[in-house]
Amino acid sequence: MSIERAMEILRKYPLCDHCLGRLFARLGTGLSNEERGRAIKDYLLMRIHEKVLNEGLSDELLSDIKALAMSGHEPSIKFLTNMGINVSPVKCYVCGDAIFNRLDEWANTIANNLRMLGVEFRSFRLGSRVPLDILNRELSITTEFNISSAESIKREINRELGKRVSAILGVPFNREEPDVEAVIDIGAGSVDVQVMPIYISARYRKIRRLINKGGRARWPIDKVMQAYGAQDVVIHTGGEDPMGARVLGNGRPVILQVVRPGRRPDVSDVYSLLNDSSYDIMLNNLTRVKASAVVRMKARIRDYVITYRVLAITSSPVTDENIRSLHDYFRNRQVVQVFRRGHRVRRRVSMVYELDGRVIRDRLVELLIRCQGNLYIRGFVHGGYGNVEPSIAGTLGFSIRPIEIDILSISD
């Protein structure tokens, strides 16, 4: 920064201490923007006063003092008053003096709105909507004078309001993982508040093959809602299970999105409520995670390595030689599956890493298939009506139909 740059700006645009200081926010430490802006104006006046004492009062120097006075700088106003010149401050060009003198009022409004949510929270996040004309005026100055040290008015408002709301409520501001969020509309003075979801990562095991009439296994969602005093729970799974399949071993990754929780107990306290054998689903390894974990989990589904146990019936007798040929042929074999929906055709490529099995009776076989997580296991076994190549049925040369499927392990 050069002090001359600040004076150039004030000659053209009257700025309050906040809006001037914010232009040079990256310079100097330990100062608020208001303190920085006031310090810049103080220094500018001292520079001008020094020149007046050494060179006399010129029209140019007098004009600069008036510019400082018009920006609301009290020492400059007093300096001119002592000379018999009266100058009244004008509204700040950027904020119109209509924002920073209302921070305490808005902070109390925000705090009251958060209390009225009636939920437990230990942290909050705060945002603001600033009228476009204010943002445009701020941008025009930084562009015109090539200012690279500025921060946005939104950032200052959020920070200053955040400090005040935190002091009122006695809870910390948390930009990354807040329990509640408030957004204030600076133009209207209105506040929108919301309770942020809780995201819980877990592994689920589906311990029964039986499913209810709706075609879904019974999850202990009511227990989760009870524990958190929540409005709802959304289930995000890392992949889909074959219909009627059990999920054994280490289970499948899942993230529970707890909607509008009224309480926020530790996951260790919640875990004890979920050990209820009356449900089809058992949840283990509960951990709090960020919302972004849902996207990461779903993006990695194809990287999972899943081991299936499939009990199947064939149309012709199966021999041990058939099983050995399947074992040899499907070692690290690429499988192409084609899915059609209307006029849309989707092609999925998956890997089968290993296949083994045994003959239980002439037409009853048990297969162990270790494959990539995106493989549609039923289609791979029965051939998908010609939409899977290669398939077990196609390799055997006769039909084979799965009657039981278990997931034995999922490596993610």
SELUMTOR-406316 format. One record per residue (C-alpha): residue number from 1; z, y, x. Coordinates in steps of 0.05 Angstrom, whole numbers. Layout:
<rs>
R|seq|z|y|x
R|NUM|Z|Y|X
...
</rs>
This chain:
<rs>
R|seq|z|y|x
R|1|0|0|0
R|2|-10|72|21
R|3|33|125|-12
R|4|-30|167|-19
R|5|-59|113|-65
R|6|2|121|-111
R|7|-7|196|-113
R|8|-81|188|-128
R|9|-64|145|-188
R|10|-11|193|-214
R|11|-59|252|-209
R|12|-103|217|-260
R|13|-55|174|-300
R|14|18|189|-318
R|15|56|124|-308
R|16|128|107|-322
R|17|171|78|-266
R|18|158|7|-291
R|19|82|13|-294
R|20|76|48|-227
R|21|123|0|-192
R|22|87|-59|-221
R|23|22|-39|-186
R|24|57|-51|-120
R|25|101|-110|-142
R|26|85|-153|-82
R|27|109|-101|-33
R|28|183|-95|-16
R|29|238|-143|-36
R|30|301|-138|-76
R|31|274|-84|-122
R|32|256|-86|-195
R|33|190|-54|-215
R|34|229|3|-246
R|35|268|15|-181
R|36|204|8|-140
R|37|167|59|-183
R|38|224|109|-180
R|39|230|101|-105
R|40|155|114|-96
R|41|161|178|-137
R|42|222|200|-98
R|43|186|190|-33
R|44|124|227|-58
R|45|166|287|-78
R|46|201|287|-10
R|47|134|286|25
R|48|109|344|-17
R|49|174|383|-8
R|50|167|375|68
R|51|97|404|66
R|52|121|462|22
R|53|175|479|73
R|54|126|475|131
R|55|62|502|100
R|56|82|539|37
R|57|68|522|-36
R|58|-6|512|-47
R|59|-41|500|-113
R|60|-55|429|-92
R|61|18|414|-76
R|62|41|447|-141
R|63|-9|404|-179
R|64|19|341|-148
R|65|91|360|-166
R|66|68|372|-238
R|67|35|303|-239
R|68|102|272|-217
R|69|139|312|-270
R|70|90|292|-324
R|71|104|219|-306
R|72|177|230|-325
R|73|204|239|-254
R|74|269|279|-265
R|75|276|307|-194
R|76|205|335|-198
R|77|221|366|-266
R|78|283|399|-237
R|79|244|422|-176
R|80|195|459|-222
R|81|249|485|-268
R|82|282|519|-208
R|83|216|553|-196
R|84|213|577|-268
R|85|160|526|-287
R|86|172|481|-347
R|87|134|415|-350
R|88|148|362|-403
R|89|136|288|-391
R|90|78|254|-427
R|91|74|182|-450
R|92|58|129|-399
R|93|-17|116|-398
R|94|-7|40|-396
R|95|53|24|-440
R|96|61|88|-480
R|97|136|87|-466
R|98|142|38|-524
R|99|162|-25|-488
R|100|214|-22|-434
R|101|263|21|-473
R|102|265|-35|-526
R|103|280|-94|-481
R|104|354|-98|-501
R|105|336|-95|-575
R|106|284|-149|-568
R|107|330|-193|-526
R|108|382|-193|-581
R|109|329|-209|-633
R|110|303|-267|-591
R|111|374|-294|-579
R|112|390|-291|-653
R|113|326|-327|-672
R|114|341|-382|-622
R|115|412|-390|-649
R|116|384|-395|-719
R|117|345|-458|-700
R|118|410|-495|-707
R|119|395|-544|-651
R|120|428|-559|-584
R|121|392|-529|-525
R|122|409|-521|-452
R|123|349|-480|-429
R|124|295|-437|-457
R|125|226|-409|-441
R|126|201|-341|-462
R|127|131|-314|-472
R|128|100|-251|-500
R|129|37|-228|-535
R|130|17|-158|-510
R|131|-33|-115|-547
R|132|-102|-119|-516
R|133|-109|-44|-507
R|134|-47|-43|-462
R|135|-75|-101|-420
R|136|-142|-66|-415
R|137|-111|0|-391
R|138|-71|-37|-338
R|139|-133|-74|-315
R|140|-174|-10|-312
R|141|-126|21|-262
R|142|-121|-39|-216
R|143|-197|-44|-217
R|144|-211|30|-207
R|145|-163|37|-148
R|146|-174|-33|-120
R|147|-101|-53|-125
R|148|-87|-124|-100
R|149|-11|-121|-101
R|150|0|-116|-176
R|151|32|-163|-226
R|152|16|-164|-300
R|153|57|-128|-352
R|154|66|-195|-389
R|155|100|-225|-328
R|156|148|-167|-322
R|157|164|-167|-396
R|158|177|-242|-395
R|159|221|-237|-334
R|160|262|-178|-358
R|161|272|-206|-427
R|162|288|-274|-398
R|163|345|-245|-356
R|164|374|-210|-417
R|165|368|-269|-464
R|166|398|-315|-412
R|167|458|-268|-405
R|168|468|-265|-480
R|169|463|-340|-493
R|170|493|-365|-428
R|171|435|-414|-417
R|172|384|-411|-361
R|173|311|-392|-366
R|174|267|-452|-349
R|175|192|-442|-346
R|176|174|-515|-333
R|177|217|-557|-379
R|178|252|-515|-432
R|179|290|-543|-491
R|180|267|-486|-536
R|181|214|-432|-532
R|182|208|-361|-559
R|183|146|-318|-561
R|184|152|-245|-579
R|185|94|-204|-606
R|186|103|-137|-572
R|187|58|-101|-621
R|188|92|-126|-684
R|189|161|-139|-656
R|190|162|-208|-688
R|191|188|-271|-654
R|192|163|-342|-660
R|193|211|-397|-638
R|194|203|-472|-632
R|195|241|-533|-609
R|196|206|-567|-551
R|197|196|-643|-555
R|198|232|-691|-509
R|199|188|-742|-473
R|200|218|-809|-455
R|201|182|-858|-410
R|202|199|-932|-422
R|203|172|-1002|-419
R|204|167|-1040|-484
R|205|169|-1114|-497
R|206|142|-1143|-562
R|207|186|-1204|-570
R|208|157|-1231|-635
R|209|88|-1253|-656
R|210|103|-1237|-729
R|211|79|-1170|-755
R|212|97|-1134|-820
R|213|50|-1123|-879
R|214|26|-1057|-850
R|215|-1|-1093|-789
R|216|48|-1061|-740
R|217|107|-1087|-702
R|218|174|-1055|-720
R|219|197|-1005|-668
R|220|269|-979|-665
R|221|243|-909|-681
R|222|297|-896|-732
R|223|349|-909|-677
R|224|315|-858|-631
R|225|311|-807|-687
R|226|384|-819|-702
R|227|405|-811|-630
R|228|368|-745|-621
R|229|375|-718|-692
R|230|300|-714|-690
R|231|247|-699|-743
R|232|199|-752|-718
R|233|179|-795|-658
R|234|107|-801|-634
R|235|90|-864|-595
R|236|41|-858|-536
R|237|25|-926|-506
R|238|-9|-943|-442
R|239|-64|-985|-474
R|240|-68|-1028|-537
R|241|-43|-1099|-548
R|242|-86|-1152|-581
R|243|-67|-1163|-654
R|244|-7|-1210|-660
R|245|4|-1214|-585
R|246|72|-1216|-553
R|247|86|-1169|-494
R|248|132|-1205|-446
R|249|151|-1198|-373
R|250|161|-1126|-350
R|251|130|-1098|-414
R|252|77|-1044|-426
R|253|87|-970|-408
R|254|102|-924|-466
R|255|123|-852|-475
R|256|163|-831|-536
R|257|152|-759|-558
R|258|215|-739|-595
R|259|196|-684|-644
R|260|244|-627|-658
R|261|307|-659|-631
R|262|372|-629|-656
R|263|412|-661|-600
R|264|395|-676|-528
R|265|438|-734|-503
R|266|426|-768|-437
R|267|378|-827|-440
R|268|433|-873|-415
R|269|471|-858|-479
R|270|410|-872|-521
R|271|393|-938|-488
R|272|454|-974|-517
R|273|430|-959|-588
R|274|362|-993|-576
R|275|389|-1062|-559
R|276|380|-1088|-629
R|277|346|-1156|-636
R|278|328|-1143|-709
R|279|267|-1103|-685
R|280|202|-1132|-658
R|281|201|-1082|-600
R|282|252|-1077|-544
R|283|253|-1015|-500
R|284|276|-1015|-428
R|285|275|-969|-366
R|286|284|-904|-405
R|287|271|-841|-365
R|288|261|-768|-383
R|289|191|-743|-363
R|290|148|-681|-371
R|291|94|-675|-425
R|292|41|-682|-372
R|293|63|-754|-361
R|294|27|-774|-426
R|295|-40|-752|-398
R|296|-27|-787|-331
R|297|-7|-852|-365
R|298|-69|-854|-409
R|299|-114|-837|-350
R|300|-88|-897|-311
R|301|-98|-951|-364
R|302|-161|-979|-332
R|303|-122|-986|-266
R|304|-70|-1032|-296
R|305|-73|-1105|-277
R|306|-53|-1149|-336
R|307|-39|-1223|-337
R|308|-53|-1256|-404
R|309|-35|-1325|-430
R|310|-85|-1347|-483
R|311|-79|-1410|-525
R|312|-148|-1426|-553
R|313|-186|-1478|-595
R|314|-256|-1499|-575
R|315|-313|-1529|-615
R|316|-323|-1584|-564
R|317|-276|-1623|-519
R|318|-255|-1588|-454
R|319|-247|-1624|-389
R|320|-209|-1608|-325
R|321|-278|-1598|-293
R|322|-292|-1543|-344
R|323|-227|-1508|-325
R|324|-244|-1513|-250
R|325|-313|-1483|-262
R|326|-283|-1425|-301
R|327|-233|-1415|-244
R|328|-288|-1411|-192
R|329|-337|-1370|-232
R|330|-289|-1316|-255
R|331|-256|-1300|-189
R|332|-266|-1224|-180
R|333|-321|-1225|-232
R|334|-346|-1161|-266
R|335|-350|-1165|-342
R|336|-392|-1117|-385
R|337|-371|-1105|-457
R|338|-414|-1066|-507
R|339|-382|-1032|-567
R|340|-424|-1005|-624
R|341|-400|-955|-676
R|342|-455|-931|-720
R|343|-510|-905|-676
R|344|-463|-897|-617
R|345|-463|-950|-562
R|346|-407|-952|-510
R|347|-410|-996|-449
R|348|-345|-1016|-414
R|349|-342|-1050|-346
R|350|-279|-1089|-328
R|351|-258|-1136|-273
R|352|-231|-1206|-282
R|353|-193|-1221|-218
R|354|-170|-1292|-231
R|355|-174|-1345|-286
R|356|-137|-1411|-289
R|357|-115|-1458|-344
R|358|-102|-1528|-368
R|359|-124|-1576|-422
R|360|-69|-1589|-472
R|361|-111|-1634|-518
R|362|-186|-1647|-523
R|363|-201|-1581|-558
R|364|-137|-1542|-543
R|365|-132|-1504|-478
R|366|-84|-1455|-446
R|367|-115|-1401|-402
R|368|-82|-1352|-353
R|369|-126|-1291|-342
R|370|-111|-1236|-292
R|371|-155|-1176|-305
R|372|-165|-1101|-307
R|373|-125|-1064|-360
R|374|-186|-1042|-401
R|375|-213|-1112|-414
R|376|-217|-1131|-489
R|377|-187|-1199|-481
R|378|-208|-1231|-548
R|379|-280|-1210|-537
R|380|-279|-1237|-467
R|381|-255|-1305|-492
R|382|-301|-1315|-553
R|383|-360|-1275|-528
R|384|-356|-1215|-574
R|385|-414|-1239|-617
R|386|-461|-1231|-558
R|387|-433|-1164|-536
R|388|-395|-1191|-474
R|389|-429|-1215|-411
R|390|-406|-1260|-380
R|391|-354|-1290|-428
R|392|-313|-1354|-427
R|393|-351|-1380|-488
R|394|-418|-1364|-456
R|395|-398|-1398|-391
R|396|-373|-1461|-426
R|397|-434|-1465|-471
R|398|-394|-1474|-535
R|399|-349|-1432|-579
R|400|-276|-1419|-564
R|401|-227|-1381|-608
R|402|-160|-1351|-586
R|403|-101|-1371|-631
R|404|-44|-1342|-589
R|405|-43|-1287|-538
R|406|15|-1266|-494
R|407|18|-1211|-442
R|408|58|-1239|-385
R|409|58|-1180|-339
R|410|29|-1110|-330
R|411|24|-1078|-261
R|412|14|-1004|-264
</rs>
